[in-house]
Amino acid sequence: MGIIFDHFVLLVNDLDAAARDYEALGFTVLDRADTSHGSTKFKFVSFRDGSYILLTAFTSADGQSSHRLGEVLDAGEGWADYSFTVPDAGEVGQALAAKGFPVRGPVPVSNVVASGETWALDLLMTGRGAGGDVALPFLVSDVTGRRHRIPGPSDHANGGSGIQSVTLTTADPRRVADTLVAIGGKDVATSKGIHVHFDNCHVEILPLDAPNSRPGGGIASVTLKGGTVGQGLDLTLAHHAPMTFAEAAQ
């Protein structure tokens, strides 16, 4: 497996309400029957390309305050983080650290689903939780049970089939781009900003004054494959996570 986009974390206050709203937007929303739960609970919007949107809510105020993403929800619902799958999170972490990029982990994460199967992964932080730029991703490498980790994939009534691109904002676009290249992307400078290409998506990196920028930066918007060309999804139903459908493959 190469370095491919894995998923977005979308923080919401009420998980069941968010699931209903995403179904109203034409997405199929799935559950994963984990047998134990910590500070977060989830629902999944899983796509045919293997990527997914993870609708995420905290299980308690204490859980939020102690979580690395807790402060993101303090600023309001919406996009909070994103990840790539890498073959070996430990090796990638060592390589990034050797080049002077901040990392934390890898941290082992696992659970057992109701049917008895186990999923397990190693998680490496490069942005939030690692002291890095908040526009940077976390990385995961599956140890076992990827098909149990990600329910689905699903067909969606709105035609969505995967992740095309993510737009980030940051105070230091060049540093974010350099880190993404060190992870395995290909830097392509354009007149509209910096783009870093991966096998199944690309990342656009813009300054903090770009549209939809969250306080301090991070994910500004997402473009999905499929659907109605150029259509934007209602921000209220999307829980303030800007999304459009791709105009064309890039």
MARBA-3410 file (N, C-alpha, C, O; in Angstrom, 1 decimal):
250
0.8,-1.2,0.0,0.0,0.0,0.0,0.9,1.2,0.0,1.8,1.3,0.8 ~ 0.5,2.2,-0.8,1.3,3.5,-0.9,0.7,4.5,0.1,0.0,4.1,1.1 ~ 1.0,5.7,-0.1,0.5,6.8,0.8,-0.8,7.3,0.1,-0.7,8.0,-0.9 ~ -1.9,7.0,0.7,-3.2,7.4,0.1,-4.1,8.1,1.2,-3.9,7.9,2.4 ~ -5.0,8.9,0.7,-5.9,9.6,1.6,-6.8,8.6,2.4,-7.3,7.6,1.8
-6.9,8.8,3.7,-7.7,7.9,4.5,-9.1,8.5,4.9,-10.1,8.0,4.4 ~ -9.0,9.6,5.8,-10.3,10.1,6.2,-10.2,11.5,6.7,-9.2,12.0,7.1 ~ -11.4,12.2,6.8,-11.6,13.4,7.5,-12.3,13.2,8.8,-13.1,12.3,8.9 ~ -11.9,14.0,9.8,-12.6,14.1,11.1,-13.5,15.3,11.0,-13.0,16.5,10.9 ~ -14.8,15.2,11.2,-15.7,16.3,11.2,-16.4,16.3,12.6,-17.2,15.4,12.9
-16.1,17.3,13.4,-16.6,17.4,14.7,-18.0,18.0,14.8,-18.3,19.0,14.1 ~ -18.9,17.4,15.5,-20.3,17.9,15.7,-20.7,17.8,17.1,-20.1,17.1,17.9 ~ -21.7,18.5,17.5,-22.2,18.5,18.9,-23.1,17.4,19.1,-23.1,16.8,20.2 ~ -23.9,17.0,18.2,-25.0,16.0,18.3,-24.8,15.0,17.2,-25.1,15.3,16.1 ~ -24.3,13.8,17.5,-24.0,12.8,16.5,-25.2,12.3,15.7,-25.2,12.2,14.5
-26.3,12.1,16.5,-27.5,11.6,15.8,-28.1,12.6,14.9,-28.6,12.3,13.8 ~ -28.1,13.9,15.3,-28.6,15.0,14.5,-27.8,15.1,13.3,-28.3,15.3,12.2 ~ -26.4,15.0,13.4,-25.6,15.1,12.2,-25.8,14.0,11.3,-25.8,14.2,10.1 ~ -26.0,12.8,11.8,-26.3,11.7,10.9,-27.6,11.9,10.1,-27.6,11.6,8.9 ~ -28.6,12.4,10.7,-29.9,12.7,10.0,-29.6,13.8,8.9,-30.2,13.7,7.8
-28.9,14.8,9.3,-28.6,15.9,8.3,-27.8,15.4,7.1,-28.1,15.8,6.0 ~ -26.8,14.5,7.4,-26.0,14.0,6.3,-26.8,13.1,5.4,-26.6,13.0,4.2 ~ -27.8,12.4,6.0,-28.7,11.6,5.2,-29.6,12.5,4.3,-29.9,12.1,3.2 ~ -30.0,13.6,4.9,-30.8,14.6,4.1,-30.0,15.2,3.0,-30.5,15.6,1.9 ~ -28.7,15.2,3.1,-27.8,15.7,2.0,-27.5,14.6,1.0,-26.9,14.9,-0.1
-28.0,13.4,1.2,-27.9,12.4,0.2,-26.8,11.4,0.5,-26.4,10.6,-0.4 ~ -26.2,11.4,1.7,-25.1,10.5,2.1,-25.7,9.3,2.8,-26.8,9.4,3.5 ~ -25.1,8.1,2.6,-25.4,7.0,3.4,-24.5,7.0,4.7,-23.3,7.1,4.5 ~ -25.1,6.9,5.8,-24.4,7.0,7.1,-24.4,5.7,7.8,-25.4,5.0,7.9 ~ -23.2,5.2,8.2,-23.1,3.9,8.8,-22.5,3.9,10.2,-21.9,4.9,10.5
-22.8,2.9,10.9,-22.2,2.7,12.3,-21.1,1.6,12.3,-21.1,0.7,11.4 ~ -20.2,1.8,13.2,-19.2,0.7,13.5,-19.5,0.2,14.9,-19.5,1.0,15.8 ~ -19.7,-1.1,15.0,-20.2,-1.6,16.3,-19.0,-1.9,17.2,-18.9,-3.1,17.6 ~ -18.3,-0.9,17.6,-17.2,-1.1,18.6,-17.8,-1.6,19.9,-18.8,-1.1,20.3 ~ -17.0,-2.5,20.6,-17.5,-3.0,21.9,-17.1,-2.1,23.1,-17.6,-2.3,24.2
-16.2,-1.2,22.9,-15.8,-0.2,23.9,-15.7,1.2,23.3,-15.4,1.3,22.1 ~ -15.8,2.2,24.2,-15.8,3.6,23.7,-15.0,4.4,24.7,-15.1,4.2,25.9 ~ -14.3,5.4,24.2,-13.6,6.3,25.0,-14.2,7.7,25.0,-15.4,7.9,25.3 ~ -13.4,8.7,24.7,-13.8,10.1,24.7,-14.6,10.5,23.5,-15.2,11.6,23.4 ~ -14.7,9.7,22.4,-15.3,10.0,21.2,-16.3,8.9,20.7,-16.1,7.7,21.1
-17.2,9.3,19.9,-18.1,8.3,19.3,-18.3,8.8,17.8,-18.1,9.9,17.5 ~ -18.6,7.8,17.0,-18.5,8.1,15.5,-19.6,7.5,14.7,-20.4,6.6,15.2 ~ -19.8,8.1,13.5,-20.6,7.5,12.4,-19.8,7.8,11.1,-19.0,8.7,11.1 ~ -20.0,6.9,10.1,-19.2,6.9,8.9,-19.9,7.3,7.7,-21.1,6.8,7.4 ~ -19.3,8.1,6.8,-19.7,8.3,5.4,-18.6,7.7,4.6,-17.6,8.3,4.4
-18.8,6.5,4.1,-17.7,5.7,3.5,-17.9,5.7,2.0,-18.9,5.5,1.4 ~ -16.7,5.9,1.3,-16.8,6.1,-0.2,-16.2,4.9,-0.9,-15.4,4.1,-0.3 ~ -16.5,4.8,-2.2,-16.0,3.7,-3.0,-14.5,3.7,-3.2,-13.9,2.6,-3.5 ~ -13.8,4.9,-3.1,-12.4,4.9,-3.3,-11.6,4.5,-2.0,-10.4,4.6,-2.0 ~ -12.3,4.1,-0.9,-11.7,3.7,0.3,-11.6,4.8,1.4,-11.2,4.5,2.5
-11.9,6.0,1.0,-11.8,7.1,1.9,-13.1,7.3,2.7,-14.1,6.7,2.3 ~ -13.2,8.1,3.7,-14.4,8.3,4.4,-14.4,9.6,5.2,-13.3,10.2,5.5 ~ -15.6,10.1,5.6,-15.8,11.2,6.5,-16.2,10.6,7.8,-17.2,9.8,7.9 ~ -15.5,10.9,8.9,-15.8,10.4,10.2,-16.6,11.5,11.0,-16.0,12.4,11.5 ~ -17.9,11.3,11.1,-18.7,12.2,11.9,-18.4,11.9,13.4,-18.5,10.7,13.8
-17.9,12.9,14.1,-17.3,12.6,15.5,-17.9,13.6,16.5,-18.0,14.8,16.3 ~ -18.3,13.0,17.6,-18.8,13.8,18.8,-18.1,13.3,20.0,-17.7,12.1,20.1 ~ -17.9,14.2,21.0,-17.3,13.8,22.3,-18.4,13.2,23.2,-19.5,13.6,23.1 ~ -17.9,12.2,24.0,-18.9,11.5,24.8,-19.1,12.3,26.2,-20.1,12.0,26.9 ~ -18.3,13.3,26.5,-18.4,14.1,27.7,-17.6,15.3,27.6,-16.8,15.5,26.7
-17.9,16.3,28.4,-17.2,17.5,28.5,-15.7,17.3,28.9,-14.8,17.9,28.4 ~ -15.5,16.3,29.8,-14.2,16.0,30.2,-13.4,15.4,29.1,-12.2,15.6,28.9 ~ -14.1,14.5,28.3,-13.5,13.9,27.2,-13.0,14.9,26.2,-11.9,14.8,25.6 ~ -13.9,15.9,25.9,-13.5,17.0,25.0,-12.3,17.7,25.5,-11.4,18.0,24.7 ~ -12.3,18.1,26.8,-11.2,19.0,27.3,-9.9,18.3,27.3,-8.8,19.0,27.2
-9.9,17.0,27.3,-8.6,16.3,27.4,-8.1,15.8,26.0,-7.0,15.2,25.9 ~ -9.0,16.0,25.0,-8.7,15.4,23.6,-7.9,16.5,22.8,-8.1,17.7,23.0 ~ -7.0,16.0,22.0,-6.2,16.9,21.2,-7.1,17.8,20.2,-6.6,18.9,19.8 ~ -8.3,17.3,19.9,-9.1,18.1,19.0,-10.2,18.9,19.8,-11.1,19.5,19.1 ~ -10.2,18.8,21.1,-11.3,19.5,21.9,-11.4,20.9,21.6,-12.5,21.5,21.5
-10.3,21.6,21.5,-10.3,23.1,21.2,-10.9,23.4,19.9,-11.4,24.6,19.7 ~ -10.8,22.5,18.9,-11.4,22.8,17.6,-12.9,23.0,17.7,-13.5,23.9,17.1 ~ -13.6,22.1,18.5,-15.0,22.2,18.7,-15.4,23.4,19.5,-16.5,23.9,19.3 ~ -14.5,23.9,20.3,-14.8,25.1,21.0,-15.0,26.3,20.1,-15.8,27.2,20.4 ~ -14.4,26.2,18.9,-14.6,27.3,17.9,-15.7,27.0,17.0,-16.0,27.8,16.1
-16.4,25.9,17.2,-17.6,25.6,16.4,-17.5,24.3,15.6,-16.3,23.8,15.4 ~ -18.6,23.7,15.2,-18.6,22.5,14.4,-17.9,22.6,13.1,-17.7,23.8,12.6 ~ -17.4,21.5,12.5,-16.8,21.6,11.2,-15.6,20.7,11.1,-15.3,19.8,11.9 ~ -14.9,20.9,10.0,-13.7,20.1,9.7,-12.7,20.2,10.9,-12.4,21.4,11.3 ~ -12.1,19.2,11.3,-11.1,19.2,12.4,-9.8,18.7,12.1,-8.7,19.2,12.6
-9.7,17.6,11.3,-8.4,16.9,11.0,-8.6,16.0,9.8,-9.7,15.8,9.3 ~ -7.5,15.5,9.3,-7.5,14.6,8.2,-6.3,13.6,8.3,-5.4,13.9,9.0 ~ -6.4,12.6,7.5,-5.3,11.6,7.6,-5.0,10.9,6.3,-5.8,10.8,5.4 ~ -3.8,10.4,6.2,-3.3,9.5,5.2,-2.9,8.2,5.7,-2.5,8.1,6.9 ~ -3.1,7.1,4.9,-2.6,5.8,5.3,-1.2,5.6,4.7,-0.9,5.9,3.6
-0.3,5.2,5.6,1.1,4.9,5.2,1.4,3.5,5.5,0.8,2.9,6.4 ~ 2.4,2.9,4.8,2.7,1.5,5.1,3.2,1.2,6.5,2.9,0.2,7.1 ~ 4.0,2.2,7.1,4.6,2.0,8.4,4.7,3.3,9.1,5.6,4.1,8.8 ~ 3.8,3.6,10.1,3.8,4.9,10.7,5.1,5.2,11.5,5.6,6.3,11.6 ~ 5.7,4.1,12.1,6.9,4.2,12.8,8.1,4.7,11.9,8.8,5.6,12.3
8.2,4.1,10.8,9.3,4.4,9.9,9.1,5.9,9.3,10.0,6.6,9.3 ~ 7.8,6.2,9.0,7.6,7.6,8.5,7.9,8.6,9.6,8.5,9.7,9.4 ~ 7.5,8.3,10.9,7.8,9.2,12.0,9.3,9.4,12.2,9.7,10.5,12.4 ~ 10.1,8.4,12.1,11.5,8.5,12.2,12.1,9.3,11.1,13.0,10.2,11.4 ~ 11.6,9.2,9.9,12.1,9.9,8.8,11.8,11.4,8.9,12.6,12.3,8.6
10.5,11.7,9.4,10.1,13.1,9.6,10.9,13.7,10.7,11.4,14.9,10.5 ~ 11.1,13.0,11.8,11.9,13.6,12.9,13.3,13.9,12.5,13.9,14.8,12.9 ~ 13.9,13.0,11.7,15.3,13.2,11.2,15.4,14.4,10.4,16.5,15.0,10.3 ~ 14.3,14.9,9.8,14.4,16.1,8.9,13.9,17.3,9.7,13.8,18.4,9.2 ~ 13.7,17.2,11.0,13.3,18.3,11.9,11.9,18.6,11.9,11.5,19.7,12.5
11.0,17.7,11.5,9.6,18.0,11.5,9.0,17.4,12.8,9.4,16.3,13.2 ~ 8.1,18.1,13.5,7.6,17.5,14.8,6.6,16.3,14.5,5.9,16.3,13.6 ~ 6.8,15.3,15.4,5.9,14.2,15.3,5.6,13.7,16.8,6.4,14.0,17.7 ~ 4.6,13.0,16.9,4.3,12.3,18.2,3.7,11.0,17.9,2.7,10.8,17.1 ~ 4.2,9.9,18.5,3.8,8.6,18.3,4.8,7.8,17.5,6.0,8.1,17.5
4.4,6.6,16.9,3.0,6.2,16.8,2.3,5.7,18.0,3.0,5.1,18.9 ~ 1.0,5.9,18.1,0.2,5.4,19.2,-0.7,4.3,18.7,-1.4,4.4,17.7 ~ -0.6,3.1,19.4,-1.5,2.0,19.0,-2.9,2.3,19.4,-3.3,2.7,20.5 ~ -3.8,2.0,18.4,-5.3,2.2,18.6,-6.0,0.9,18.1,-5.6,0.4,17.0 ~ -6.9,0.4,18.9,-7.6,-0.9,18.5,-8.9,-1.0,19.1,-9.2,-0.3,20.1
-9.7,-1.9,18.6,-11.0,-2.2,19.2,-11.5,-3.5,18.6,-11.0,-4.0,17.7 ~ -12.5,-4.0,19.3,-13.2,-5.3,18.8,-14.6,-4.9,18.5,-15.3,-4.2,19.3 ~ -15.1,-5.3,17.3,-16.5,-5.0,16.9,-17.4,-6.1,17.4,-16.9,-7.2,17.8 ~ -18.7,-5.9,17.4,-19.6,-6.7,18.0,-19.6,-8.2,17.5,-19.9,-9.1,18.2 ~ -19.2,-8.3,16.2,-19.1,-9.7,15.6,-17.9,-10.4,16.0,-17.7,-11.6,15.7
-17.0,-9.8,16.8,-15.8,-10.4,17.3,-14.5,-10.1,16.6,-13.4,-10.5,17.2 ~ -14.5,-9.5,15.5,-13.3,-9.2,14.8,-12.6,-7.9,15.4,-13.2,-7.1,16.0 ~ -11.3,-7.9,15.3,-10.5,-6.8,15.8,-10.0,-6.0,14.6,-9.6,-6.5,13.6 ~ -10.0,-4.7,14.9,-9.2,-3.8,14.0,-8.2,-3.1,14.9,-8.4,-2.8,16.0 ~ -7.0,-2.8,14.2,-5.9,-2.2,15.0,-5.1,-1.4,14.0,-4.9,-1.8,12.9
-4.6,-0.2,14.5,-3.7,0.6,13.7,-2.7,1.3,14.6,-2.9,1.4,15.8 ~ -1.7,1.9,13.9,-0.7,2.8,14.6,-1.0,4.2,14.1,-1.1,4.4,12.9 ~ -1.1,5.2,15.0,-1.4,6.5,14.6,-0.3,7.5,15.0,0.3,7.5,16.1 ~ 0.2,8.2,14.0,1.3,9.2,14.1,0.7,10.6,13.9,0.2,10.9,12.8 ~ 1.0,11.5,14.9,0.5,12.9,14.7,1.7,13.7,14.2,2.8,13.6,14.6
1.3,14.6,13.3,2.3,15.6,12.7,1.9,17.0,12.9,2.7,17.9,12.8 ~ 0.6,17.2,13.2,0.0,18.6,13.4,-0.5,18.7,14.8,0.3,18.8,15.8 ~ -1.8,18.7,14.9,-2.4,18.8,16.3,-2.0,17.6,17.1,-2.1,16.4,16.7 ~ -1.6,17.8,18.3,-1.1,16.8,19.2,0.4,16.5,19.1,0.9,15.8,20.0 ~ 1.0,17.1,18.1,2.5,16.9,18.0,3.2,18.3,18.0,4.4,18.3,17.9
2.5,19.4,18.2,3.1,20.7,18.2,3.4,21.2,16.8,4.1,22.2,16.7 ~ 2.9,20.5,15.8,3.0,21.0,14.4,1.9,21.9,14.0,1.0,22.2,14.8 ~ 2.0,22.4,12.8,1.0,23.3,12.2,-0.4,22.6,12.2,-0.4,21.4,11.9 ~ -1.4,23.3,12.6,-2.7,22.6,12.7,-3.3,22.2,11.3,-4.3,21.5,11.2 ~ -2.6,22.7,10.2,-3.1,22.3,8.9,-2.5,20.9,8.5,-2.8,20.4,7.4
-1.6,20.4,9.3,-1.0,19.1,8.9,-1.8,17.9,9.4,-2.6,18.0,10.3 ~ -1.7,16.8,8.7,-2.5,15.6,9.0,-2.0,14.7,10.1,-0.9,15.0,10.6 ~ -2.7,13.7,10.5,-2.2,12.6,11.2,-2.1,11.4,10.2,-2.7,11.4,9.2 ~ -1.2,10.4,10.5,-1.0,9.3,9.6,-1.3,8.0,10.3,-1.1,7.9,11.5 ~ -1.9,7.1,9.6,-2.2,5.8,10.2,-1.6,4.7,9.3,-1.6,4.8,8.1
-1.2,3.6,10.0,-0.9,2.4,9.3,-1.7,1.2,9.9,-1.6,1.0,11.1 ~ -2.4,0.5,9.1,-3.2,-0.6,9.6,-2.4,-1.8,10.0,-1.5,-2.2,9.3 ~ -2.7,-2.3,11.2,-2.0,-3.5,11.7,-2.8,-4.7,11.3,-2.3,-5.7,10.9 ~ -4.1,-4.6,11.5,-5.0,-5.7,11.1,-6.4,-5.1,11.0,-6.8,-4.1,11.7 ~ -7.3,-5.8,10.2,-8.7,-5.5,10.2,-9.1,-4.2,9.6,-10.1,-3.6,10.1
-8.5,-3.8,8.5,-8.9,-2.5,7.9,-10.4,-2.6,7.5,-11.1,-1.6,7.6 ~ -10.8,-3.7,7.0,-12.2,-3.8,6.5,-13.2,-3.8,7.6,-14.4,-3.5,7.4 ~ -12.7,-4.1,8.9,-13.6,-3.9,10.0,-13.5,-2.5,10.6,-14.4,-2.0,11.2 ~ -12.4,-1.9,10.4,-12.2,-0.5,10.8,-13.1,0.5,10.0,-13.7,1.4,10.6 ~ -13.3,0.2,8.8,-14.1,1.1,7.9,-15.3,0.4,7.4,-15.3,-0.4,6.4
-16.5,0.6,8.0,-17.7,0.0,7.5,-18.1,0.5,6.1,-17.7,1.7,5.7 ~ -18.7,-0.3,5.3,-19.0,0.1,3.9,-18.0,-0.6,3.0,-17.5,-1.6,3.3 ~ -17.8,0.0,1.8,-18.2,1.4,1.4,-19.7,1.4,1.0,-20.4,0.3,0.9 ~ -20.2,2.6,0.7,-21.6,2.8,0.4,-21.7,3.5,-1.0,-20.9,4.2,-1.4 ~ -22.9,3.3,-1.6,-23.3,4.2,-2.6,-24.1,5.3,-2.0,-24.8,5.1,-1.0
-24.1,6.5,-2.5,-24.7,7.7,-1.9,-25.7,8.3,-2.9,-25.4,8.4,-4.1 ~ -26.9,8.6,-2.5,-27.9,9.2,-3.4,-27.4,10.4,-4.1,-27.9,10.7,-5.2 ~ -26.5,11.2,-3.5,-26.0,12.4,-4.1,-24.9,12.1,-5.1,-24.4,13.1,-5.8 ~ -24.5,10.9,-5.3,-23.5,10.5,-6.3,-22.0,10.6,-5.8,-21.1,10.3,-6.5 ~ -21.8,11.0,-4.5,-20.5,11.1,-4.0,-19.8,9.8,-4.0,-20.3,8.8,-3.6
-18.5,9.8,-4.5,-17.8,8.5,-4.6,-16.4,8.5,-4.0,-15.7,7.5,-4.0 ~ -16.0,9.7,-3.5,-14.6,9.7,-2.9,-14.1,11.2,-2.6,-14.9,12.1,-2.9 ~ -12.9,11.2,-2.2,-12.3,12.5,-1.9,-11.4,13.0,-3.1,-10.6,12.2,-3.6 ~ -11.7,14.2,-3.6,-10.9,14.7,-4.7,-9.8,15.6,-4.2,-8.6,15.4,-4.6 ~ -10.1,16.5,-3.2,-9.1,17.4,-2.8,-9.5,18.0,-1.4,-10.6,18.0,-1.1
-8.5,18.6,-0.8,-8.7,19.3,0.5,-8.0,20.6,0.4,-6.8,20.7,-0.1 ~ -8.6,21.7,0.8,-8.0,23.0,0.8,-7.7,23.4,2.3,-8.5,23.3,3.1 ~ -6.4,23.8,2.5,-6.0,24.1,3.9,-5.6,25.6,3.9,-5.2,26.2,2.9 ~ -5.7,26.2,5.1,-5.1,27.5,5.3,-4.2,27.4,6.5,-4.3,26.7,7.4 ~ -3.1,28.3,6.4,-2.0,28.2,7.4,-1.3,29.5,7.3,-1.2,30.2,6.3
-0.6,29.9,8.4,0.3,31.0,8.5,1.6,30.8,7.7,2.3,31.7,7.4 ~ 1.9,29.5,7.5,3.2,29.2,6.8,2.9,28.1,5.7,3.3,26.9,5.9 ~ 2.4,28.5,4.6,2.1,27.5,3.5,3.3,26.7,3.1,3.2,25.5,2.8 ~ 4.5,27.4,3.0,5.7,26.7,2.6,6.1,25.5,3.5,6.5,24.5,3.1 ~ 6.0,25.8,4.8,6.4,24.8,5.8,5.4,23.6,5.7,5.8,22.4,5.8
4.1,23.9,5.6,3.1,22.8,5.5,3.4,22.0,4.2,3.3,20.8,4.3 ~ 3.6,22.7,3.1,3.9,21.9,1.9,5.2,21.1,2.0,5.2,19.9,1.6 ~ 6.2,21.6,2.6,7.4,20.8,2.8,7.2,19.6,3.7,7.8,18.5,3.4 ~ 6.4,19.7,4.7,6.1,18.5,5.5,5.3,17.5,4.7,5.6,16.3,4.8 ~ 4.3,17.9,3.9,3.5,17.0,3.1,4.4,16.3,2.1,4.2,15.1,1.8
5.3,17.0,1.5,6.3,16.4,0.6,7.1,15.4,1.3,7.4,14.3,0.7 ~ 7.6,15.7,2.5,8.4,14.7,3.3,7.6,13.5,3.6,8.1,12.4,3.7 ~ 6.3,13.6,3.8,5.4,12.5,4.0,5.3,11.6,2.7,5.1,10.4,2.8 ~ 5.4,12.2,1.6,5.3,11.5,0.3,4.6,12.1,-0.8,4.4,11.5,-1.8 ~ 4.2,13.4,-0.6,3.5,14.1,-1.7,4.4,14.7,-2.7,5.6,14.7,-2.5
3.9,15.2,-3.8,4.6,15.9,-4.8,4.2,17.3,-4.9,3.1,17.6,-5.1 ~ 5.2,18.2,-4.7,4.9,19.7,-4.7,4.8,20.2,-6.1,5.6,20.0,-6.9 ~ 3.6,20.9,-6.3,3.4,21.5,-7.6,3.0,23.0,-7.3,1.8,23.2,-6.9 ~ 3.8,24.0,-7.5,3.5,25.4,-7.3,2.6,25.9,-8.4,2.9,25.6,-9.6 ~ 1.6,26.6,-8.1,0.7,27.2,-9.1,0.5,28.7,-8.8,0.9,29.2,-7.7
-0.1,29.4,-9.7,-0.4,30.9,-9.4,-1.4,31.1,-8.4,-1.5,32.2,-7.8 ~ -2.2,30.1,-8.1,-3.3,30.2,-7.1,-2.9,29.7,-5.7,-3.7,29.7,-4.8 ~ -1.7,29.2,-5.5,-1.2,28.7,-4.2,-0.4,27.5,-4.5,0.1,27.2,-5.6 ~ -0.1,26.8,-3.4,0.8,25.6,-3.4,-0.1,24.4,-3.4,-1.0,24.3,-2.6 ~ 0.1,23.5,-4.3,-0.6,22.2,-4.4,0.4,21.1,-4.1,1.5,21.1,-4.6
0.0,20.1,-3.3,0.8,18.9,-3.1,-0.1,17.7,-3.5,-1.2,17.5,-3.0 ~ 0.4,16.9,-4.4,-0.3,15.8,-5.0,0.0,14.5,-4.4,1.2,14.2,-4.2 ~ -1.0,13.7,-4.1,-0.8,12.3,-3.6,-1.5,11.4,-4.7,-2.1,11.9,-5.6 ~ -1.4,10.1,-4.5,-1.9,9.2,-5.5,-3.3,9.3,-5.8,-3.7,9.2,-6.9 ~ -4.2,9.6,-4.8,-5.6,9.6,-5.0,-6.3,11.0,-4.6,-7.5,11.0,-4.6
-5.5,12.0,-4.4,-6.1,13.3,-4.1,-5.0,14.4,-4.2,-3.8,14.1,-4.3 ~ -5.4,15.7,-4.1,-4.4,16.7,-3.9,-4.8,17.7,-2.8,-6.0,17.8,-2.5 ~ -3.8,18.3,-2.3,-4.0,19.3,-1.2,-3.6,20.7,-1.7,-2.5,20.9,-2.3 ~ -4.5,21.6,-1.5,-4.2,23.0,-1.8,-3.9,23.8,-0.5,-4.7,23.6,0.4 ~ -2.9,24.6,-0.5,-2.4,25.2,0.7,-2.5,26.7,0.5,-1.8,27.3,-0.4
-3.3,27.4,1.3,-3.5,28.9,1.1,-3.2,29.6,2.4,-3.1,29.0,3.5 ~ -3.0,30.9,2.4,-2.8,31.7,3.6,-4.1,31.8,4.4,-5.1,31.5,4.0 ~ -3.9,32.4,5.6,-5.0,32.4,6.6,-6.1,33.3,6.1,-7.3,33.2,6.6 ~ -5.9,34.3,5.2,-7.0,35.2,4.8,-7.8,34.6,3.7,-8.7,35.3,3.1 ~ -7.6,33.3,3.3,-8.4,32.7,2.3,-9.8,32.4,2.8,-10.0,32.4,4.0
-10.8,32.3,1.9,-12.2,32.0,2.3,-12.3,30.7,3.1,-11.6,29.8,2.9 ~ -13.2,30.7,4.1,-13.6,29.6,4.9,-12.5,29.2,5.9,-12.6,28.2,6.6 ~ -11.5,30.1,6.1,-10.4,29.7,7.0,-10.9,29.7,8.5,-11.6,30.6,8.9 ~ -10.6,28.6,9.2,-11.0,28.5,10.6,-10.0,29.3,11.4,-8.9,29.6,10.9 ~ -10.3,29.7,12.6,-9.3,30.4,13.5,-8.0,29.6,13.6,-8.0,28.5,14.0
-6.9,30.2,13.2,-5.6,29.6,13.3,-5.3,28.7,12.2,-4.1,28.2,12.1 ~ -6.2,28.5,11.2,-6.0,27.6,10.1,-6.5,26.2,10.2,-7.2,25.9,11.2 ~ -6.1,25.4,9.2,-6.6,24.0,9.2,-7.4,23.8,7.9,-7.1,24.4,6.9 ~ -8.3,22.8,7.9,-9.1,22.5,6.8,-10.1,23.6,6.5,-10.9,24.0,7.4 ~ -10.1,24.2,5.3,-11.0,25.2,4.9,-12.2,24.6,4.1,-13.3,25.0,4.3
-11.9,23.7,3.2,-13.0,23.1,2.4,-12.5,21.8,1.8,-11.4,21.5,1.8 ~ -13.5,21.0,1.3,-13.3,19.7,0.7,-14.0,19.6,-0.6,-15.1,20.1,-0.7 ~ -13.4,19.0,-1.6,-14.0,18.7,-2.8,-14.2,17.2,-3.0,-13.2,16.4,-2.8 ~ -15.4,16.7,-3.2,-15.7,15.3,-3.4,-15.8,14.9,-4.8,-16.2,15.7,-5.7 ~ -15.4,13.7,-5.1,-15.6,13.2,-6.5,-17.1,12.8,-6.7,-17.8,12.5,-5.7
-17.6,12.9,-7.9,-18.9,12.5,-8.2,-19.9,13.6,-7.9,-19.6,14.8,-7.7 ~ -21.2,13.3,-7.9,-22.2,14.2,-7.6,-22.5,15.2,-8.7,-22.1,14.9,-9.9 ~ -23.2,16.2,-8.5,-23.6,17.2,-9.5,-22.4,18.2,-9.6,-22.0,18.8,-8.6 ~ -21.9,18.4,-10.8,-20.7,19.2,-11.0,-20.9,20.6,-10.4,-21.8,21.3,-10.7 ~ -19.9,20.9,-9.6,-19.8,22.3,-9.0,-20.8,22.5,-7.9,-20.8,23.7,-7.3
-21.6,21.6,-7.5,-22.6,21.8,-6.5,-22.0,21.9,-5.1,-21.2,21.1,-4.7 ~ -22.4,22.9,-4.3,-22.0,23.1,-3.0,-23.1,22.5,-2.1,-24.3,22.7,-2.4 ~ -22.7,21.9,-1.0,-23.7,21.4,0.0,-24.1,22.4,1.0,-23.2,23.2,1.5 ~ -25.3,22.4,1.4,-25.8,23.3,2.4,-25.0,23.3,3.7,-24.8,22.2,4.3 ~ -24.5,24.4,4.1,-23.5,24.5,5.2,-24.2,24.1,6.5,-23.6,23.5,7.4
-25.4,24.5,6.7,-26.1,24.2,8.0,-26.3,22.7,8.1,-26.0,22.1,9.2 ~ -26.8,22.0,7.0,-26.9,20.6,7.1,-25.6,19.9,7.2,-25.5,18.8,7.7 ~ -24.5,20.5,6.6,-23.2,19.9,6.6,-22.5,20.2,7.9,-21.3,19.8,8.1 ~ -23.1,20.9,8.8,-22.5,21.2,10.1,-21.3,22.0,10.0,-20.2,21.7,10.6 ~ -21.4,23.0,9.1,-20.3,24.0,8.9,-19.0,23.4,8.4,-17.9,23.8,8.8
-19.1,22.4,7.6,-18.0,21.8,6.9,-18.1,22.0,5.4,-18.8,21.2,4.7 ~ -17.5,23.1,4.8,-17.7,23.4,3.4,-17.3,22.2,2.5,-16.2,21.7,2.6 ~ -18.2,21.9,1.6,-18.0,20.8,0.6,-18.6,21.1,-0.7,-19.7,21.7,-0.8 ~ -17.9,20.8,-1.8,-18.5,20.9,-3.1,-18.2,19.6,-3.9,-17.3,18.8,-3.4 ~ -18.8,19.4,-5.0,-18.5,18.2,-5.8,-17.6,18.6,-6.9,-17.6,19.8,-7.4
-16.7,17.7,-7.3,-15.6,18.0,-8.3,-16.2,18.4,-9.7,-17.1,17.8,-10.1 ~ -15.6,19.4,-10.3,-15.9,19.8,-11.6,-15.3,18.8,-12.6,-15.8,18.6,-13.7 ~ -14.1,18.3,-12.3,-13.4,17.4,-13.2,-12.3,16.8,-12.4,-11.8,17.3,-11.4 ~ -11.9,15.6,-12.8,-10.7,14.9,-12.2,-9.5,15.8,-12.5,-9.3,16.3,-13.6 ~ -8.6,15.8,-11.5,-7.3,16.6,-11.6,-6.2,15.7,-11.2,-5.0,16.2,-11.3
END
